[in-house]
């Protein structure tokens, strides 16, 4: 088989709000993308992160409904344990839901979880 993971996709209820969240995590997304129905960003290493509005998804799947995302999350590595705390605090102060406050996990990481505007889990971590 020659399939390989190439992109991760997020369905956004509010594109501008979703992109603003991911900009806080350091992604270089132009402000002009806030009003686009589809956005793609190529990450270091070639992986792509994609966003589509709910309307775009319904244009090819009319019966689409949001099902939640408890089974998957995106994980962002911070430069230090203190940076995990700082980024978590910034996101929560910006009005995003802190799902799991920073803590020293038994597997050797400072670890926290914040939900993006569409309810997707976003892990923040750094080696202890």
MOPAC internal coordinates of N, CA, C and O (Angstrom, degrees):
PM7 1SCF
backbone

  N    0.0000 0     0.00 0     0.00 0    0    0    0
  C    1.4499 1     0.00 0     0.00 0    1    0    0
  C    1.5271 1   109.51 1     0.00 0    2    1    0
  O    1.2310 1   120.93 1   -33.75 1    3    2    1
  N    1.3214 1   115.84 1   146.25 1    3    2    1
  C    1.4609 1   119.70 1  -178.65 1    5    3    2
  C    1.5197 1   112.84 1  -120.33 1    6    5    3
  O    1.2310 1   119.90 1  -160.68 1    7    6    5
  N    1.3211 1   117.80 1    19.32 1    7    6    5
  C    1.4619 1   119.21 1   177.08 1    9    7    6
  C    1.5168 1   109.24 1   -77.99 1   10    9    7
  O    1.2310 1   120.93 1   -31.77 1   11   10    9
  N    1.3238 1   115.83 1   148.23 1   11   10    9
  C    1.4684 1   120.93 1   176.96 1   13   11   10
  C    1.5170 1   108.52 1  -149.09 1   14   13   11
  O    1.2310 1   121.14 1   -33.32 1   15   14   13
  N    1.3036 1   115.42 1   146.68 1   15   14   13
  C    1.4545 1   120.98 1   177.86 1   17   15   14
  C    1.5209 1   108.45 1   -64.97 1   18   17   15
  O    1.2310 1   120.57 1   -54.88 1   19   18   17
  N    1.3378 1   116.52 1   125.12 1   19   18   17
  C    1.4605 1   122.12 1  -175.36 1   21   19   18
  C    1.5150 1   112.85 1  -123.46 1   22   21   19
  O    1.2310 1   120.57 1   154.59 1   23   22   21
  N    1.3392 1   116.52 1   -25.41 1   23   22   21
  C    1.4608 1   119.01 1  -175.46 1   25   23   22
  C    1.5257 1   110.30 1  -155.41 1   26   25   23
  O    1.2310 1   121.63 1   -26.78 1   27   26   25
  N    1.3166 1   114.48 1   153.22 1   27   26   25
  C    1.4590 1   123.23 1   171.39 1   29   27   26
  C    1.5167 1   106.02 1  -117.33 1   30   29   27
  O    1.2310 1   120.30 1   -38.33 1   31   30   29
  N    1.3270 1   117.03 1   141.67 1   31   30   29
  C    1.4535 1   120.59 1  -173.98 1   33   31   30
  C    1.5249 1   111.06 1  -125.38 1   34   33   31
  O    1.2310 1   121.37 1   -40.56 1   35   34   33
  N    1.3223 1   114.99 1   139.44 1   35   34   33
  C    1.4653 1   122.88 1   179.10 1   37   35   34
  C    1.5216 1   107.87 1  -121.72 1   38   37   35
  O    1.2310 1   120.47 1   -48.41 1   39   38   37
  N    1.3222 1   116.72 1   131.59 1   39   38   37
  C    1.4599 1   120.89 1   173.27 1   41   39   38
  C    1.5216 1   107.14 1   -93.94 1   42   41   39
  O    1.2310 1   120.87 1   -58.41 1   43   42   41
  N    1.3232 1   115.95 1   121.59 1   43   42   41
  C    1.4638 1   121.89 1  -173.85 1   45   43   42
  C    1.5193 1   111.77 1  -106.25 1   46   45   43
  O    1.2310 1   120.78 1   -51.84 1   47   46   45
  N    1.3207 1   116.12 1   128.16 1   47   46   45
  C    1.4653 1   120.87 1   172.94 1   49   47   46
  C    1.5262 1   110.11 1   -72.58 1   50   49   47
  O    1.2310 1   120.52 1   145.51 1   51   50   49
  N    1.3331 1   116.61 1   -34.49 1   51   50   49
  C    1.4672 1   123.01 1   179.13 1   53   51   50
  C    1.5259 1   106.56 1  -136.09 1   54   53   51
  O    1.2310 1   121.01 1   -78.59 1   55   54   53
  N    1.3345 1   115.67 1   101.41 1   55   54   53
  C    1.4653 1   120.58 1  -173.53 1   57   55   54
  C    1.5286 1   111.83 1   -56.75 1   58   57   55
  O    1.2310 1   119.78 1   132.47 1   59   58   57
  N    1.3157 1   118.02 1   -47.53 1   59   58   57
  C    1.4596 1   120.78 1  -177.90 1   61   59   58
  C    1.5118 1   112.57 1   -60.18 1   62   61   59
  O    1.2310 1   120.57 1   137.43 1   63   62   61
  N    1.3166 1   116.52 1   -42.57 1   63   62   61
  C    1.4730 1   120.37 1  -179.93 1   65   63   62
  C    1.5209 1   110.97 1   -67.16 1   66   65   63
  O    1.2310 1   120.35 1   139.01 1   67   66   65
  N    1.3235 1   116.93 1   -40.99 1   67   66   65
  C    1.4586 1   120.31 1   178.95 1   69   67   66
  C    1.5276 1   110.97 1   -64.28 1   70   69   67
  O    1.2310 1   120.24 1   134.13 1   71   70   69
  N    1.3281 1   117.15 1   -45.87 1   71   70   69
  C    1.4602 1   119.92 1  -179.41 1   73   71   70
  C    1.5207 1   111.74 1   -65.59 1   74   73   71
  O    1.2310 1   120.04 1   143.75 1   75   74   73
  N    1.3335 1   117.53 1   -36.25 1   75   74   73
  C    1.4703 1   120.65 1   177.51 1   77   75   74
  C    1.5232 1   110.45 1   -60.95 1   78   77   75
  O    1.2310 1   120.22 1   139.28 1   79   78   77
  N    1.3304 1   117.18 1   -40.72 1   79   78   77
  C    1.4630 1   121.76 1   177.70 1   81   79   78
  C    1.5269 1   110.17 1   -58.67 1   82   81   79
  O    1.2310 1   120.40 1   131.01 1   83   82   81
  N    1.3209 1   116.85 1   -48.99 1   83   82   81
  C    1.4605 1   120.23 1  -176.72 1   85   83   82
  C    1.5307 1   112.71 1   -72.92 1   86   85   83
  O    1.2310 1   119.82 1   155.77 1   87   86   85
  N    1.3216 1   117.94 1   -24.23 1   87   86   85
  C    1.4647 1   120.03 1   171.60 1   89   87   86
  C    1.5303 1   110.06 1   -64.69 1   90   89   87
  O    1.2310 1   120.56 1   143.59 1   91   90   89
  N    1.3494 1   116.53 1   -36.41 1   91   90   89
  C    1.4723 1   120.39 1   177.82 1   93   91   90
  C    1.5214 1   111.42 1   -62.66 1   94   93   91
  O    1.2310 1   120.20 1   159.37 1   95   94   93
  N    1.3166 1   117.21 1   -20.63 1   95   94   93
  C    1.4568 1   122.21 1   178.14 1   97   95   94
  C    1.5299 1   111.47 1   -94.47 1   98   97   95
  O    1.2310 1   120.46 1  -171.15 1   99   98   97
  N    1.3250 1   116.73 1     8.85 1   99   98   97
  C    1.4528 1   120.54 1   173.61 1  101   99   98
  C    1.5161 1   116.71 1    95.00 1  102  101   99
  O    1.2310 1   119.72 1  -176.55 1  103  102  101
  N    1.3314 1   118.14 1     3.45 1  103  102  101
  C    1.4604 1   118.47 1   178.46 1  105  103  102
  C    1.5219 1   109.89 1   -75.54 1  106  105  103
  O    1.2310 1   120.89 1   -42.64 1  107  106  105
  N    1.3189 1   115.90 1   137.36 1  107  106  105
  C    1.4569 1   122.51 1  -178.99 1  109  107  106
  C    1.5295 1   108.83 1   -88.11 1  110  109  107
  O    1.2310 1   121.26 1   -86.67 1  111  110  109
  N    1.3192 1   115.19 1    93.33 1  111  110  109
  C    1.4613 1   121.71 1  -178.16 1  113  111  110
  C    1.5199 1   107.18 1  -121.58 1  114  113  111
  O    1.2310 1   119.71 1   -59.01 1  115  114  113
  N    1.3315 1   118.15 1   120.99 1  115  114  113
  C    1.4612 1   119.35 1  -177.89 1  117  115  114
  C    1.5316 1   112.02 1   -64.35 1  118  117  115
  O    1.2310 1   120.74 1   -34.80 1  119  118  117
  N    1.3154 1   116.18 1   145.20 1  119  118  117
  C    1.4703 1   121.23 1   179.30 1  121  119  118
  C    1.5176 1   111.44 1   -59.67 1  122  121  119
  O    1.2310 1   120.11 1   150.42 1  123  122  121
  N    1.3200 1   117.39 1   -29.58 1  123  122  121
  C    1.4653 1   120.81 1  -179.88 1  125  123  122
  C    1.5268 1   112.29 1   -63.18 1  126  125  123
  O    1.2310 1   120.09 1   161.98 1  127  126  125
  N    1.3342 1   117.44 1   -18.02 1  127  126  125
  C    1.4662 1   121.08 1  -179.85 1  129  127  126
  C    1.5248 1   112.42 1   -73.82 1  130  129  127
  O    1.2310 1   119.89 1   162.94 1  131  130  129
  N    1.3257 1   117.82 1   -17.06 1  131  130  129
  C    1.4706 1   121.32 1  -174.94 1  133  131  130
  C    1.5204 1   113.99 1   -57.02 1  134  133  131
  O    1.2310 1   119.89 1   153.76 1  135  134  133
  N    1.3083 1   117.81 1   -26.24 1  135  134  133
  C    1.4675 1   120.88 1  -177.41 1  137  135  134
  C    1.5237 1   112.94 1  -106.59 1  138  137  135
  O    1.2310 1   120.59 1  -172.90 1  139  138  137
  N    1.3199 1   116.48 1     7.10 1  139  138  137
  C    1.4668 1   120.58 1  -179.77 1  141  139  138
  C    1.5348 1   110.58 1   -84.42 1  142  141  139
  O    1.2310 1   119.75 1   -30.68 1  143  142  141
  N    1.3200 1   118.09 1   149.32 1  143  142  141
  C    1.4610 1   120.51 1   177.49 1  145  143  142
  C    1.5276 1   113.34 1   -79.94 1  146  145  143
  O    1.2310 1   120.39 1   157.85 1  147  146  145
  N    1.3451 1   116.86 1   -22.15 1  147  146  145
  C    1.4693 1   122.36 1   179.27 1  149  147  146
  C    1.5246 1   107.99 1  -138.86 1  150  149  147
  O    1.2310 1   120.74 1   -46.84 1  151  150  149
  N    1.3286 1   116.20 1   133.16 1  151  150  149
  C    1.4670 1   121.60 1  -179.35 1  153  151  150
  C    1.5242 1   108.31 1  -134.32 1  154  153  151
  O    1.2310 1   120.79 1   -40.26 1  155  154  153
  N    1.3329 1   116.10 1   139.74 1  155  154  153
  C    1.4604 1   121.82 1   176.25 1  157  155  154
  C    1.5205 1   109.17 1  -130.91 1  158  157  155
  O    1.2310 1   121.00 1   -41.95 1  159  158  157
  N    1.3290 1   115.69 1   138.05 1  159  158  157
  C    1.4554 1   121.99 1   174.83 1  161  159  158
  C    1.5244 1   107.03 1  -129.62 1  162  161  159
  O    1.2310 1   120.76 1   -50.57 1  163  162  161
  N    1.3266 1   116.16 1   129.43 1  163  162  161
  C    1.4558 1   120.38 1   175.28 1  165  163  162
  C    1.5234 1   108.51 1   -89.88 1  166  165  163
  O    1.2310 1   121.08 1   -54.98 1  167  166  165
  N    1.3148 1   115.54 1   125.02 1  167  166  165
  C    1.4560 1   122.86 1  -177.57 1  169  167  166
  C    1.5313 1   109.92 1   -90.43 1  170  169  167
  O    1.2310 1   119.91 1   -18.20 1  171  170  169
  N    1.3304 1   117.78 1   161.80 1  171  170  169
  C    1.4611 1   119.09 1   174.35 1  173  171  170
  C    1.5295 1   109.57 1   -54.10 1  174  173  171
  O    1.2310 1   120.56 1   -44.62 1  175  174  173
  N    1.3118 1   116.53 1   135.38 1  175  174  173
  C    1.4577 1   120.54 1  -177.58 1  177  175  174
  C    1.5150 1   113.29 1    94.91 1  178  177  175
  O    1.2310 1   120.14 1   171.38 1  179  178  177
  N    1.3415 1   117.34 1    -8.62 1  179  178  177
  C    1.4541 1   120.86 1   175.13 1  181  179  178
  C    1.5152 1   116.91 1    98.18 1  182  181  179
  O    1.2310 1   119.51 1   165.45 1  183  182  181
  N    1.3241 1   118.54 1   -14.55 1  183  182  181
  C    1.4697 1   120.60 1   176.98 1  185  183  182
  C    1.5263 1   108.30 1   -62.33 1  186  185  183
  O    1.2310 1   120.66 1   -35.76 1  187  186  185
  N    1.3235 1   116.35 1   144.24 1  187  186  185
  C    1.4582 1   120.59 1   178.28 1  189  187  186
  C    1.5240 1   110.09 1  -111.56 1  190  189  187
  O    1.2310 1   120.99 1   -35.26 1  191  190  189
  N    1.3246 1   115.72 1   144.74 1  191  190  189
  C    1.4563 1   122.64 1   172.61 1  193  191  190
  C    1.5233 1   105.70 1  -114.09 1  194  193  191
  O    1.2310 1   120.73 1   -53.90 1  195  194  193
  N    1.3265 1   116.21 1   126.10 1  195  194  193
  C    1.4605 1   122.40 1  -175.06 1  197  195  194
  C    1.5151 1   110.65 1  -117.84 1  198  197  195
  O    1.2310 1   120.80 1   -32.08 1  199  198  197
  N    1.3198 1   116.08 1   147.92 1  199  198  197
  C    1.4593 1   122.41 1   172.00 1  201  199  198
  C    1.5096 1   108.22 1  -128.82 1  202  201  199
  O    1.2310 1   120.95 1   -40.96 1  203  202  201
  N    1.3273 1   115.80 1   139.04 1  203  202  201
  C    1.4591 1   122.60 1   171.24 1  205  203  202
  C    1.5113 1   108.03 1  -131.64 1  206  205  203
  O    1.2310 1   120.94 1   -36.10 1  207  206  205
  N    1.3233 1   115.81 1   143.90 1  207  206  205
  C    1.4591 1   118.73 1   174.02 1  209  207  206
  C    1.5291 1   108.82 1   -72.20 1  210  209  207
  O    1.2310 1   121.04 1   -18.85 1  211  210  209
  N    1.3134 1   115.62 1   161.15 1  211  210  209
  C    1.4612 1   120.04 1   176.48 1  213  211  210
  C    1.5262 1   110.61 1   -59.32 1  214  213  211
  O    1.2310 1   120.28 1   143.64 1  215  214  213
  N    1.3372 1   117.07 1   -36.36 1  215  214  213
  C    1.4684 1   120.30 1   179.13 1  217  215  214
  C    1.5219 1   112.07 1   -62.97 1  218  217  215
  O    1.2310 1   119.85 1   141.56 1  219  218  217
  N    1.3217 1   117.90 1   -38.44 1  219  218  217
  C    1.4658 1   120.41 1   177.53 1  221  219  218
  C    1.5260 1   109.90 1   -62.16 1  222  221  219
  O    1.2310 1   120.13 1   133.26 1  223  222  221
  N    1.3158 1   117.35 1   -46.74 1  223  222  221
  C    1.4582 1   120.31 1  -179.79 1  225  223  222
  C    1.5239 1   110.38 1   -61.78 1  226  225  223
  O    1.2310 1   120.37 1   138.11 1  227  226  225
  N    1.3136 1   116.89 1   -41.89 1  227  226  225
  C    1.4746 1   119.79 1   179.81 1  229  227  226
  C    1.5312 1   112.12 1   -69.25 1  230  229  227
  O    1.2310 1   119.80 1   161.22 1  231  230  229
  N    1.3347 1   118.00 1   -18.78 1  231  230  229
  C    1.4684 1   119.65 1   178.49 1  233  231  230
  C    1.5293 1   111.57 1   -67.45 1  234  233  231
  O    1.2310 1   119.70 1   153.58 1  235  234  233
  N    1.3265 1   118.17 1   -26.42 1  235  234  233
  C    1.4663 1   120.43 1   177.69 1  237  235  234
  C    1.5215 1   112.68 1  -116.18 1  238  237  235
  O    1.2310 1   120.33 1   171.42 1  239  238  237
  N    1.3374 1   116.97 1    -8.58 1  239  238  237
  C    1.4674 1   122.18 1   177.25 1  241  239  238
  C    1.5324 1   107.10 1  -139.37 1  242  241  239
  O    1.2310 1   119.96 1  -102.25 1  243  242  241
  N    1.3290 1   117.68 1    77.75 1  243  242  241
  C    1.4701 1   121.66 1  -170.75 1  245  243  242
  C    1.5326 1   115.48 1   -56.20 1  246  245  243
  O    1.2310 1   119.70 1   151.82 1  247  246  245
  N    1.3119 1   118.18 1   -28.18 1  247  246  245
  C    1.4639 1   121.20 1  -177.50 1  249  247  246
  C    1.5234 1   113.19 1   -92.21 1  250  249  247
  O    1.2310 1   120.17 1  -170.61 1  251  250  249
  N    1.3516 1   117.28 1     9.39 1  251  250  249
  C    1.4631 1   120.83 1  -177.12 1  253  251  250
  C    1.5258 1   110.85 1   -59.93 1  254  253  251
  O    1.2310 1   120.99 1   -43.10 1  255  254  253
  N    1.3436 1   115.71 1   136.90 1  255  254  253
  C    1.4634 1   122.36 1   172.20 1  257  255  254
  C    1.5205 1   107.49 1  -136.38 1  258  257  255
  O    1.2310 1   120.95 1   -31.99 1  259  258  257
  N    1.3061 1   115.80 1   148.01 1  259  258  257
  C    1.4638 1   120.64 1   178.42 1  261  259  258
  C    1.5242 1   108.62 1   -65.58 1  262  261  259
  O    1.2310 1   120.54 1   -49.40 1  263  262  261
  N    1.3377 1   116.58 1   130.60 1  263  262  261
  C    1.4615 1   121.67 1  -177.53 1  265  263  262
  C    1.5138 1   113.27 1  -109.20 1  266  265  263
  O    1.2310 1   119.27 1   176.36 1  267  266  265
  N    1.2964 1   119.00 1    -3.64 1  267  266  265
  C    1.4537 1   120.70 1  -175.55 1  269  267  266
  C    1.5176 1   110.23 1    93.12 1  270  269  267
  O    1.2310 1   120.87 1    -3.82 1  271  270  269
  N    1.3237 1   115.93 1   176.18 1  271  270  269
  C    1.4660 1   118.12 1  -175.66 1  273  271  270
  C    1.5239 1   111.63 1  -147.74 1  274  273  271
  O    1.2310 1   119.77 1  -141.94 1  275  274  273
  N    1.2937 1   118.05 1    38.06 1  275  274  273
  C    1.4628 1   120.27 1  -177.54 1  277  275  274
  C    1.5204 1   113.92 1   -67.07 1  278  277  275
  O    1.2310 1   119.41 1   166.82 1  279  278  277
  N    1.3097 1   118.74 1   -13.18 1  279  278  277
  C    1.4560 1   120.08 1  -176.39 1  281  279  278
  C    1.5087 1   115.28 1   -92.34 1  282  281  279
  O    1.2310 1   119.50 1   167.17 1  283  282  281
  N    1.3391 1   118.56 1   -12.83 1  283  282  281
  C    1.4563 1   121.00 1  -177.07 1  285  283  282
  C    1.5166 1   110.32 1  -139.43 1  286  285  283
  O    1.2310 1   121.41 1   -24.43 1  287  286  285
  N    1.3315 1   114.91 1   155.57 1  287  286  285
  C    1.4552 1   120.01 1   173.93 1  289  287  286
  C    1.5203 1   108.59 1  -150.97 1  290  289  287
  O    1.2310 1   120.76 1   -16.51 1  291  290  289
  N    1.3053 1   116.14 1   163.49 1  291  290  289
  C    1.4575 1   122.29 1   172.65 1  293  291  290
  C    1.5146 1   107.16 1   -99.13 1  294  293  291
  O    1.2310 1   119.93 1   -35.32 1  295  294  293
  N    1.3237 1   117.74 1   144.68 1  295  294  293
  C    1.4638 1   121.28 1  -178.43 1  297  295  294
  C    1.5215 1   109.67 1  -121.79 1  298  297  295
  O    1.2310 1   120.69 1   -53.49 1  299  298  297
  N    1.3274 1   116.29 1   126.51 1  299  298  297
  C    1.4513 1   123.07 1   179.64 1  301  299  298
  C    1.5216 1   109.15 1  -112.72 1  302  301  299
  O    1.2310 1   120.81 1   -55.43 1  303  302  301
  N    1.3341 1   116.06 1   124.57 1  303  302  301
  C    1.4557 1   121.26 1   179.03 1  305  303  302
  C    1.5188 1   109.79 1   -86.41 1  306  305  303
  O    1.2310 1   120.98 1   -51.55 1  307  306  305
  N    1.3157 1   115.74 1   128.45 1  307  306  305
  C    1.4611 1   122.01 1   176.51 1  309  307  306
  C    1.5316 1   108.95 1   -94.41 1  310  309  307
  O    1.2310 1   120.86 1   -16.98 1  311  310  309
  N    1.3221 1   115.96 1   163.02 1  311  310  309
  C    1.4518 1   120.72 1  -178.00 1  313  311  310
  C    1.5106 1   114.56 1   -75.14 1  314  313  311
  O    1.2310 1   120.33 1   161.03 1  315  314  313
  N    1.3396 1   116.98 1   -18.97 1  315  314  313
  C    1.4613 1   120.89 1  -178.22 1  317  315  314
  C    1.5203 1   108.83 1  -160.51 1  318  317  315
  O    1.2310 1   120.04 1   -16.46 1  319  318  317
  N    1.3347 1   117.53 1   163.54 1  319  318  317
  C    1.4630 1   119.63 1   174.46 1  321  319  318
  C    1.5296 1   112.19 1   -58.45 1  322  321  319
  O    1.2310 1   120.13 1   141.78 1  323  322  321
  N    1.3379 1   117.36 1   -38.22 1  323  322  321
  C    1.4659 1   120.20 1   179.50 1  325  323  322
  C    1.5359 1   111.40 1   -63.92 1  326  325  323
  O    1.2310 1   120.73 1   147.61 1  327  326  325
  N    1.3388 1   116.21 1   -32.39 1  327  326  325
  C    1.4646 1   119.37 1   178.78 1  329  327  326
  C    1.5280 1   111.33 1   -69.70 1  330  329  327
  O    1.2310 1   120.27 1   146.41 1  331  330  329
  N    1.3302 1   117.10 1   -33.59 1  331  330  329
  C    1.4737 1   119.74 1   174.52 1  333  331  330
  C    1.5241 1   108.85 1   -57.51 1  334  333  331
  O    1.2310 1   120.68 1   130.98 1  335  334  333
  N    1.3363 1   116.31 1   -49.02 1  335  334  333
  C    1.4655 1   120.88 1  -179.86 1  337  335  334
  C    1.5280 1   111.08 1   -60.20 1  338  337  335
  O    1.2310 1   120.61 1   136.42 1  339  338  337
  N    1.3323 1   116.43 1   -43.58 1  339  338  337
  C    1.4642 1   121.60 1  -177.17 1  341  339  338
  C    1.5264 1   111.33 1   -64.69 1  342  341  339
  O    1.2310 1   120.06 1   131.24 1  343  342  341
  N    1.3315 1   117.48 1   -48.76 1  343  342  341
  C    1.4684 1   120.95 1  -178.71 1  345  343  342
  C    1.5283 1   110.19 1   -65.10 1  346  345  343
  O    1.2310 1   120.35 1   136.86 1  347  346  345
  N    1.3231 1   116.95 1   -43.14 1  347  346  345
  C    1.4684 1   120.72 1   177.52 1  349  347  346
  C    1.5291 1   109.78 1   -56.79 1  350  349  347
  O    1.2310 1   120.04 1   131.37 1  351  350  349
  N    1.3265 1   117.54 1   -48.63 1  351  350  349
  C    1.4706 1   121.57 1  -179.05 1  353  351  350
  C    1.5262 1   111.08 1   -61.98 1  354  353  351
  O    1.2310 1   120.14 1   138.36 1  355  354  353
  N    1.3246 1   117.33 1   -41.64 1  355  354  353
  C    1.4697 1   120.49 1   179.65 1  357  355  354
  C    1.5226 1   111.06 1   -62.61 1  358  357  355
  O    1.2310 1   120.37 1   137.06 1  359  358  357
  N    1.3209 1   116.89 1   -42.94 1  359  358  357
  C    1.4664 1   120.10 1  -179.19 1  361  359  358
  C    1.5228 1   111.27 1   -67.53 1  362  361  359
  O    1.2310 1   120.30 1   137.35 1  363  362  361
  N    1.3212 1   117.02 1   -42.65 1  363  362  361
  C    1.4748 1   120.30 1   179.21 1  365  363  362
  C    1.5295 1   110.22 1   -65.66 1  366  365  363
  O    1.2310 1   120.33 1   138.16 1  367  366  365
  N    1.3357 1   116.97 1   -41.84 1  367  366  365
  C    1.4667 1   120.80 1   177.86 1  369  367  366
  C    1.5273 1   111.47 1   -63.85 1  370  369  367
  O    1.2310 1   120.24 1   152.36 1  371  370  369
  N    1.3345 1   117.15 1   -27.64 1  371  370  369
  C    1.4698 1   121.53 1   177.84 1  373  371  370
  C    1.5269 1   111.72 1   -80.53 1  374  373  371
  O    1.2310 1   120.45 1  -179.58 1  375  374  373
  N    1.3367 1   116.74 1     0.42 1  375  374  373
  C    1.4595 1   120.45 1   175.20 1  377  375  374
  C    1.5153 1   115.70 1   101.09 1  378  377  375
  O    1.2310 1   119.73 1  -173.21 1  379  378  377
  N    1.3154 1   118.13 1     6.79 1  379  378  377
  C    1.4627 1   120.99 1   179.14 1  381  379  378
  C    1.5227 1   109.95 1   -87.70 1  382  381  379
  O    1.2310 1   121.19 1   -29.61 1  383  382  381
  N    1.3239 1   115.32 1   150.39 1  383  382  381
  C    1.4687 1   121.32 1  -175.10 1  385  383  382
  C    1.5184 1   111.16 1   -77.53 1  386  385  383
  O    1.2310 1   120.86 1   -60.63 1  387  386  385
  N    1.3302 1   115.97 1   119.37 1  387  386  385
  C    1.4596 1   121.23 1   173.43 1  389  387  386
  C    1.5127 1   108.83 1   -82.33 1  390  389  387
  O    1.2310 1   120.41 1   -70.23 1  391  390  389
  N    1.3093 1   116.82 1   109.77 1  391  390  389
  C    1.4608 1   122.38 1  -177.22 1  393  391  390
  C    1.5262 1   111.86 1   -79.52 1  394  393  391
  O    1.2310 1   120.69 1   141.64 1  395  394  393
  N    1.3517 1   116.29 1   -38.36 1  395  394  393
  C    1.4601 1   121.68 1  -178.65 1  397  395  394
  C    1.5225 1   107.57 1  -146.12 1  398  397  395
  O    1.2310 1   120.67 1   -67.08 1  399  398  397
  N    1.3180 1   116.33 1   112.92 1  399  398  397
  C    1.4698 1   121.27 1  -178.49 1  401  399  398
  C    1.5327 1   110.05 1   -63.69 1  402  401  399
  O    1.2310 1   120.06 1   -26.48 1  403  402  401
  N    1.3249 1   117.49 1   153.52 1  403  402  401
  C    1.4569 1   120.59 1  -179.17 1  405  403  402
  C    1.5270 1   112.19 1   -55.59 1  406  405  403
  O    1.2310 1   121.48 1   -41.82 1  407  406  405
  N    1.3261 1   114.78 1   138.18 1  407  406  405
  C    1.4556 1   121.62 1   178.36 1  409  407  406
  C    1.5286 1   108.77 1  -152.81 1  410  409  407
  O    1.2310 1   121.03 1   -19.16 1  411  410  409
  N    1.3228 1   115.64 1   160.84 1  411  410  409
  C    1.4575 1   121.28 1   178.23 1  413  411  410
  C    1.5233 1   108.01 1   -88.58 1  414  413  411
  O    1.2310 1   121.01 1   -77.04 1  415  414  413
  N    1.3147 1   115.67 1   102.96 1  415  414  413
  C    1.4666 1   121.71 1  -175.26 1  417  415  414
  C    1.5289 1   110.97 1   -75.04 1  418  417  415
  O    1.2310 1   121.06 1   -29.55 1  419  418  417
  N    1.3058 1   115.58 1   150.45 1  419  418  417
  C    1.4578 1   121.24 1  -178.07 1  421  419  418
  C    1.5268 1   112.74 1   -64.77 1  422  421  419
  O    1.2310 1   119.69 1   163.90 1  423  422  421
  N    1.3364 1   118.19 1   -16.10 1  423  422  421
  C    1.4629 1   120.99 1   179.38 1  425  423  422
  C    1.5322 1   112.59 1   -89.46 1  426  425  423
  O    1.2310 1   120.70 1  -171.40 1  427  426  425
  N    1.3445 1   116.26 1     8.60 1  427  426  425
  C    1.4538 1   120.34 1   171.35 1  429  427  426
  C    1.5167 1   116.33 1    93.03 1  430  429  427
  O    1.2310 1   120.57 1  -154.79 1  431  430  429
  N    1.3331 1   116.52 1    25.21 1  431  430  429
  C    1.4581 1   119.89 1   178.41 1  433  431  430
  C    1.5189 1   110.98 1  -130.91 1  434  433  431
  O    1.2310 1   120.75 1   -30.39 1  435  434  433
  N    1.3196 1   116.17 1   149.61 1  435  434  433
  C    1.4606 1   121.59 1   162.77 1  437  435  434
  C    1.5124 1   103.17 1   -79.91 1  438  437  435
  O    1.2310 1   119.89 1   -52.20 1  439  438  437
  N    1.3340 1   117.81 1   127.80 1  439  438  437
  C    1.4578 1   121.39 1  -166.49 1  441  439  438
  C    1.5214 1   110.00 1  -140.76 1  442  441  439
  O    1.2310 1   120.64 1   -40.80 1  443  442  441
  N    1.3249 1   116.38 1   139.20 1  443  442  441
  C    1.4662 1   122.17 1   177.39 1  445  443  442
  C    1.5262 1   108.58 1  -151.65 1  446  445  443
  O    1.2310 1   120.68 1   -17.86 1  447  446  445
  N    1.3364 1   116.30 1   162.14 1  447  446  445
  C    1.4585 1   121.51 1   177.52 1  449  447  446
  C    1.5208 1   109.22 1  -134.99 1  450  449  447
  O    1.2310 1   120.99 1   -47.78 1  451  450  449
  N    1.3352 1   115.72 1   132.22 1  451  450  449
  C    1.4604 1   123.88 1   174.92 1  453  451  450
  C    1.5243 1   106.84 1  -124.07 1  454  453  451
  O    1.2310 1   120.38 1   -33.83 1  455  454  453
  N    1.3278 1   116.88 1   146.17 1  455  454  453
  C    1.4633 1   119.95 1   175.59 1  457  455  454
  C    1.5195 1   109.12 1   -93.40 1  458  457  455
  O    1.2310 1   120.69 1   -44.34 1  459  458  457
  N    1.3304 1   116.28 1   135.66 1  459  458  457
  C    1.4597 1   119.42 1   175.12 1  461  459  458
  C    1.5302 1   108.63 1   -75.16 1  462  461  459
  O    1.2310 1   119.02 1    -4.90 1  463  462  461
  N    1.3256 1   119.47 1   175.10 1  463  462  461
  C    1.4642 1   120.49 1  -175.87 1  465  463  462
  C    1.5295 1   114.75 1   -59.55 1  466  465  463
  O    1.2310 1   119.99 1   161.42 1  467  466  465
  N    1.3277 1   117.62 1   -18.58 1  467  466  465
  C    1.4595 1   120.52 1   179.83 1  469  467  466
  C    1.5236 1   112.85 1  -102.16 1  470  469  467
  O    1.2310 1   120.42 1  -168.95 1  471  470  469
  N    1.3373 1   116.80 1    11.05 1  471  470  469
  C    1.4561 1   120.96 1   176.01 1  473  471  470
  C    1.5157 1   115.06 1    85.68 1  474  473  471
  O    1.2310 1   120.02 1  -170.37 1  475  474  473
  N    1.3282 1   117.57 1     9.63 1  475  474  473
  C    1.4629 1   120.97 1   177.96 1  477  475  474
  C    1.5245 1   109.62 1   -80.85 1  478  477  475
  O    1.2310 1   120.44 1   -43.63 1  479  478  477
  N    1.3101 1   116.77 1   136.37 1  479  478  477
  C    1.4460 1   120.85 1   177.08 1  481  479  478
  C    1.5155 1   111.46 1   -71.25 1  482  481  479
  O    1.2310 1   120.63 1   -45.55 1  483  482  481
  N    1.3212 1   116.41 1   134.45 1  483  482  481
  C    1.4504 1   122.98 1   175.92 1  485  483  482
  C    1.5237 1   107.28 1  -126.53 1  486  485  483
  O    1.2310 1   121.26 1   -67.29 1  487  486  485
  N    1.3435 1   115.20 1   112.71 1  487  486  485
  C    1.4589 1   121.49 1  -179.22 1  489  487  486
  C    1.5159 1   109.38 1   -85.67 1  490  489  487
  O    1.2310 1   120.99 1   -39.81 1  491  490  489
  N    1.3142 1   115.70 1   140.19 1  491  490  489
  C    1.4593 1   122.82 1   173.05 1  493  491  490
  C    1.5224 1   106.03 1  -118.04 1  494  493  491
  O    1.2310 1   119.97 1   -47.21 1  495  494  493
  N    1.3406 1   117.67 1   132.79 1  495  494  493
  C    1.4597 1   118.77 1  -178.37 1  497  495  494
  C    1.5175 1   111.56 1  -151.71 1  498  497  495
  O    1.2310 1   121.54 1   -22.24 1  499  498  497
  N    1.3136 1   114.65 1   157.76 1  499  498  497
  C    1.4604 1   123.05 1   172.38 1  501  499  498
  C    1.5252 1   107.51 1  -154.79 1  502  501  499
  O    1.2310 1   121.20 1   -32.33 1  503  502  501
  N    1.3078 1   115.32 1   147.67 1  503  502  501
  C    1.4629 1   119.93 1   177.20 1  505  503  502
  C    1.5223 1   109.16 1   -64.79 1  506  505  503
  O    1.2310 1   121.11 1   -38.27 1  507  506  505
  N    1.3402 1   115.48 1   141.73 1  507  506  505
  C    1.4673 1   120.48 1   176.58 1  509  507  506
  C    1.5106 1   110.15 1   -79.89 1  510  509  507
  O    1.2310 1   120.10 1   180.00 1  511  510  509

